[in-house]
Amino acid sequence: MALPTLAGLPLELKQEILKYVLIADEPIYIKPPILQFPVRATFPGQKSGLHPGIIAASKIWTVEALNILYSHNTFFFKSVHTIVAFTASISRRSFHMPFNNRDRVKHVCLAADDKMLDYVTAGYFTILFPNLETVDLNRYYYDEGQSPMRDVFMDYLVKMMKEELRKQVKAVVTVVHFVG
């Protein structure tokens, strides 16, 4: 008697397994690339069972696994440079993956700063992530205990980014308060 294989599982069961191992409870922090090294991600749930390695387990699982990874997780970016490097690294196409993974990203979290505001205002953000559903603006990216003027500046940045994003994307834009 032949043993059952992963490929023989019903699609609904495959998707549930992939969701279990690929969806993080917290935003996935995308680390900036260092010189020529590729973009790296910190998967906060890795200790509790997040296993992105399953993507490479089988070509059969790759397409569905990438779809779940990119469309169900929130990706946290602290800099414009990191967004550009991340989208370049996931935009590669090959024979067995003739799609662009950045089109699958639906949830992002951005650090509120002046460079990010310039990037959003220029319209690049919607080009890189055309199918967004939610955008969280991280209000407290900077160290706690800063001057009241810094708080006023951050409030202004968040307000401007929120207004600009609402013009450009059909996503729900919210402000979150955590230190990244």
C-alpha positions as CSV (number, residue, x, y, z in Angstrom):
1,M,0.0,0.0,0.0
2,A,1.4,3.4,-1.0
3,L,1.8,6.1,1.6
4,P,-0.2,9.3,1.0
5,T,1.7,12.2,-0.2
6,L,1.3,16.0,0.3
7,A,0.4,16.3,-3.4
8,G,-2.5,14.0,-2.9
9,L,-4.2,16.1,-0.2
10,P,-7.4,18.1,-1.1
11,L,-6.7,21.7,-1.9
12,E,-8.6,23.0,1.1
13,L,-6.4,20.9,3.4
14,K,-3.2,22.1,1.7
15,Q,-4.3,25.7,2.1
16,E,-5.0,25.2,5.8
17,I,-1.6,23.6,6.4
18,L,0.1,26.4,4.5
19,K,-1.8,29.1,6.5
20,Y,-0.8,27.4,9.7
21,V,3.0,27.5,8.9
22,L,3.2,30.7,6.8
23,I,1.0,33.3,8.6
24,A,2.7,35.3,11.4
25,D,0.8,36.8,14.3
26,E,2.8,40.0,14.1
27,P,4.1,42.1,11.2
28,I,7.1,40.6,9.5
29,Y,10.0,43.1,9.8
30,I,11.9,43.4,6.5
31,K,15.5,44.2,7.3
32,P,17.4,46.6,5.1
33,P,19.9,45.0,2.8
34,I,23.5,45.4,3.7
35,L,25.7,46.2,0.7
36,Q,25.3,43.4,-1.8
37,F,23.5,40.9,0.5
38,P,19.8,40.2,-0.3
39,V,16.9,41.4,1.7
40,R,16.3,39.4,4.9
41,A,13.1,39.1,6.9
42,T,12.6,38.6,10.6
43,F,9.7,36.3,11.1
44,P,8.5,37.0,14.6
45,G,6.5,33.8,14.8
46,Q,9.4,31.5,13.8
47,K,9.8,30.3,17.4
48,S,6.1,29.5,17.5
49,G,6.0,27.6,14.2
50,L,6.3,30.0,11.2
51,H,8.2,28.0,8.6
52,P,8.8,29.8,5.3
53,G,11.0,27.0,4.2
54,I,8.0,25.0,3.1
55,I,7.9,27.2,0.0
56,A,10.9,25.3,-1.4
57,A,9.6,21.9,-0.5
58,S,7.8,21.3,-3.7
59,K,7.1,23.1,-7.0
60,I,3.5,22.0,-6.6
61,W,3.2,23.9,-3.3
62,T,5.3,26.9,-4.3
63,V,2.6,29.0,-6.1
64,E,0.0,28.5,-3.4
65,A,2.5,29.0,-0.5
66,L,3.8,32.3,-2.0
67,N,0.3,33.5,-2.4
68,I,-0.5,32.8,1.2
69,L,2.8,34.2,2.5
70,Y,2.5,37.5,0.6
71,S,-1.3,38.0,0.8
72,H,-2.0,37.1,4.4
73,N,1.0,38.7,6.3
74,T,1.7,42.3,7.1
75,F,5.2,43.4,6.0
76,F,6.8,46.2,8.1
77,F,9.2,48.6,6.4
78,K,11.3,51.2,8.3
79,S,12.8,52.8,5.2
80,V,12.2,53.5,1.5
81,H,15.5,51.7,0.6
82,T,14.1,48.6,2.2
83,I,10.8,48.8,0.2
84,V,12.7,49.1,-3.0
85,A,15.1,46.2,-2.3
86,F,12.2,44.0,-1.0
87,T,10.0,44.6,-4.1
88,A,13.0,44.0,-6.4
89,S,13.8,40.7,-4.7
90,I,10.2,39.3,-4.8
91,S,9.6,40.5,-8.4
92,R,11.8,38.0,-10.1
93,R,10.0,35.6,-12.4
94,S,11.0,32.2,-13.6
95,F,9.6,29.4,-15.8
96,H,7.5,27.8,-13.1
97,M,6.5,31.1,-11.4
98,P,5.4,33.5,-14.2
99,F,3.9,36.0,-11.8
100,N,5.1,39.0,-9.8
101,N,4.9,38.4,-6.0
102,R,4.7,42.1,-5.2
103,D,1.3,42.0,-6.8
104,R,0.2,39.6,-4.0
105,V,1.2,41.9,-1.1
106,K,-2.0,43.1,0.5
107,H,-0.9,44.4,3.9
108,V,2.0,46.7,4.8
109,C,3.1,48.7,7.8
110,L,5.3,51.8,7.2
111,A,7.4,53.8,9.6
112,A,6.3,57.4,9.5
113,D,9.2,59.6,8.5
114,D,9.8,62.4,6.0
115,K,11.5,60.2,3.4
116,M,8.6,57.8,3.4
117,L,6.2,60.8,3.0
118,D,8.2,61.9,0.0
119,Y,8.0,58.4,-1.5
120,V,4.3,58.1,-0.9
121,T,3.6,61.6,-2.3
122,A,5.6,60.8,-5.5
123,G,3.2,57.9,-6.2
124,Y,5.8,55.1,-6.1
125,F,4.1,53.3,-3.4
126,T,1.0,52.3,-5.4
127,I,3.2,51.2,-8.3
128,L,5.1,48.8,-6.1
129,F,2.1,47.5,-4.3
130,P,-0.9,47.7,-6.6
131,N,-3.3,45.4,-4.6
132,L,-3.1,46.8,-1.1
133,E,-5.9,46.2,1.3
134,T,-4.5,47.7,4.5
135,V,-1.7,50.2,5.3
136,D,-0.7,50.7,8.9
137,L,1.4,53.8,9.7
138,N,3.7,53.2,12.6
139,R,3.5,56.4,14.6
140,Y,6.0,55.5,17.3
141,Y,9.0,54.3,15.2
142,Y,11.3,56.7,16.9
143,D,12.6,56.4,20.5
144,E,10.2,57.1,23.3
145,G,10.7,60.2,25.4
146,Q,11.4,62.7,22.7
147,S,10.5,66.4,22.8
148,P,7.0,67.6,22.4
149,M,8.0,69.3,19.1
150,R,9.0,65.9,17.8
151,D,5.5,64.6,18.6
152,V,3.9,67.5,16.7
153,F,6.2,66.8,13.7
154,M,5.3,63.0,13.9
155,D,1.6,63.9,14.1
156,Y,2.0,66.1,11.0
157,L,3.9,63.4,9.1
158,V,1.3,60.7,9.9
159,K,-1.6,63.0,8.9
160,M,0.1,63.9,5.6
161,M,0.9,60.2,4.8
162,K,-2.5,59.1,5.7
163,E,-4.2,61.7,3.4
164,E,-1.8,61.0,0.5
165,L,-2.3,57.2,0.8
166,R,-6.1,57.6,0.9
167,K,-5.9,59.4,-2.4
168,Q,-3.8,56.7,-4.1
169,V,-4.9,53.4,-2.8
170,K,-8.2,51.7,-2.0
171,A,-6.7,50.3,1.2
172,V,-7.8,50.9,4.7
173,V,-5.2,53.3,6.2
174,T,-4.8,53.1,10.0
175,V,-2.3,54.5,12.5
176,V,-0.6,52.0,14.9
177,H,1.4,52.7,18.0
178,F,4.3,50.4,18.6
179,V,8.0,50.8,18.8
180,G,9.7,49.0,15.9
